Amino acid sequence: MRTTQPKILIIEDDPQIRKFLMITLTSHDYAAISAETGNEGIRLASSVKPDAILLDLGLPDIDGTEVIRTIREWSKVPLIVLSVRTQEEEKIKAFDLGANDYVTKPFGTNELLARIRVSLRDTILAQVENTEIIIGDLKIDLLKHQVQFRGERIKLSPKEFNLLKILAMNAGKLLTHNYLMQQVWGKAYGDDNQYLRIYIAQLRQKLEKDPARDQFIINEPGIGYRLEIGENT
């Protein structure tokens, strides 16, 4: 059972709508945080880790679609668009970029609250159900912090486990050095990739025991790494 209030980030430049949303959410036991611009919203999405985002598309600095695009590079947080734009192509673009829902202004309070509940419910169900990552012969138990590969238990340090987990959750995708550093070590480490290189090497030693056969963690020089484990490893 959730013991803390779900955090909802509001990215909206209209002060009256922003105030209305803040009052509505707080009165229904949500912790509301607000941003007036797209760039501020992106920063808050990264720092406060909201449980859901309400996003206006018409922002003063950048278009809301750019906010969706940027946030989806590193987060799967439920994102509900609130917009006066009613054209079908606008909605399709928002969904293609990764929006979870689209509510046209003006909207009813009960409808909006229902949409938020649905987005949070789906996220909670996904977190409960996805307690394991299985890719080929690699199995990661997220609850027990255990890793098995080809039936053998692989002992990893907490940092090694977190690094492998991020790679596995994005298997086949190229993840940049900065993204991996921020996810595993935090923003304070910035562009210092020394730790990343060391831990990638340690993971390779534990997983890639036959260099002629095993090449699972692929290096893209100057960019980052991706995990490639086939079904018949």
N, C-alpha and C positions, 0 to 999 in steps of 0.2 A: 504494500500500500504506500502511495506517495505521502511523504510527511512534510514536504515543502511546497510552497505555491509554485505552480508552473510559471515560468518567465516568458512573457510575450513582448517582443520588440516591435514597436510601431515606427515605421519609416514614412512620415507624412509631413508635408510642408505647410499645409493649411492649419493655422493655430486653433481654429474652432473645432475642426474634425479631430485634430490630435487631442485636444482637451476632452472632447466627448468620448473618444476611445479610451483614454486614460481613466476617466471616471467610471465608464461602463465596466472595464476589465477589473479594476480594483474592487468595485462593488460586488463582483462575482468571484472573489478570492483568487484573482490572478495577480502576479507581480508584473507591473507594466513599466517598460522602459521606452523612451521615445527619442527619435532623431529627426531633425528637420531637413537634412540633406542625404543624398545617396551615399556620399563618401563617409559621413558620420555613421550612417546605418551599417555600412560594411565594417567599419572599425568596431562598433558595438557588437555586431554579430560575431566577430572574432573574439572579443574580450569577455563578454558576459555570457556567451554560450546559451542563447535563449532556447526555449522549448518549441517556440513557433514564432514566425515573423508575419506581420501585416504590412504590406508594401503598396504604396501609391506609385503609379508609373510616372506621373507628371511631377518630377522633382526639379529644383532650381539649378542644380549643378550637373547632374548626369541623368540620363533616362533610366527609369526603373528597370528596364530590360537589361541594362548593363549591371545593375545591382544583382539581378538574378544570376546572370552569367558569372559574375565574380564569386558570389557566395557558393555557387554550385561547383566551383573548382576545388573546394575543400570541405564542404558541409552538405549533409542531407537533411538539415533541419526543415520541418514543414513550413512552406512559404505560401501564404494566401495573398493574392493580389486584390487590392481594393482600388477600382479605377472607374472613371467616367467614360473610358473608351469602350465602346460597344461593338466595334467592328470585329467580325469573325477572325480576320487575319491577325488582329492584335492579340486576341485570346490564344490563337494557335501558336503565335510566336512565343508568348509567355509560357505556355505549356511545353513547347519544344525546348525551351531553355531550362526548364526544370521546376516551374511553378506547380504546386500541388492542387491549388484551387483558384478560382477567379470569381470575385463578387463585384457586381456592377453597382456603382453609386447612382442614386441613393439606395441604401440597404436597410433592412429592418434589424433591430438589435437582436431579436431572438434568432433570426436566420444566421447572423454573424457568429453568435455564441455557439450555435449548433455546428457550424463549419469548423470552429476552433476545436470543439470537443471531438469531432470526428478525426481531425488531423492529429490530435494528441493521442487518441485511442489507437490509431493505426501505428503510431510510433512506439507506444508502449507494447503493443502486441508483437511488433517486429523485434523489439529488444528482448522480449521473453522467449520468442520462438528461435531467434538466431543466436543460440548460445554456443554453436559450433561452426567452424569453418572447415569444410572438407574440399580439398583440391587434389585430385588424383590420389596419391598415397600419403598426402599430407593432411593431418587432422589436428585442428587447434581447438581446445576446449577453453572458451572464454571465461567460464565461471571458475574452473579449477586451475586455470593458468598452466595447462599441461599441453605438451606437443608430442605427437606421435608421427613418425615417418617410416613408411614401409614396415609398420608393425612394431617399430622400435621406439621406446620412450627417449626423447631428446631433452636433455637437461639444459635449460636456458636461464640466464640471469633476467631480472625484471626488465632491464632496458632491451636486451636481446628479444625477449618475448614481445614487448610493445612494438619494436621495429618490425619483427616478422608479422605481427598481427596487422599492422598498417599496410604492409606490402601485400599480404594475403587478401585483405578486404578490398584491395584494388588490383587483384591479380590481372596481369595482362596490360595494365595501364602504366605509363611512364610517370613516375613521381619525382618531382624536382628535389634537388638537395635541400633547398630552403623549406619546402613543404615537409619533408621528413624530419628535418631538424626541429621545426616548430612543433610537430606532432609528438615527437618523442622527448625532446629536451626543453622545449619552450622557446619563446621569442628572445630571451636574454642571450642565447648563443648566436643569434644572428647568422652571419655568413661563415662562421667557423665550422668547416666540414670535417675537421680532423676526427672528432668523435664518431661521426657517421662512417667514415672510411674504416676505422678500427672495428666497429661493431658489424659492419657488412662483412669484413674479413672473417670475424669470429663466426658469424652465421654460416658463411660458406664452408668453413672448416667442419662444422657440425652437420651440415646437410649435404654438401657436395663432396662425399668421401671418395668418389671415383672421378677424378678430373677429366678423364677421357670420355666418361659417360654422362656425368652430371654437370650441367650448367643451368642453374635455376634462377639465380639472381643476376640479371643482365644489367651491365653497366653501359649507360650512354654517356660517353666522356663529355664532361663539362655541363651536363644537364641533370642526370639523376639515375634512378634504378627502377627496374620493374621485375616482378616475380613471374616466371613462366614455368609452371609445373604441369606437364601433360598428364592425360588420363592413364598412360601406360608407363609411368616412370617406375 
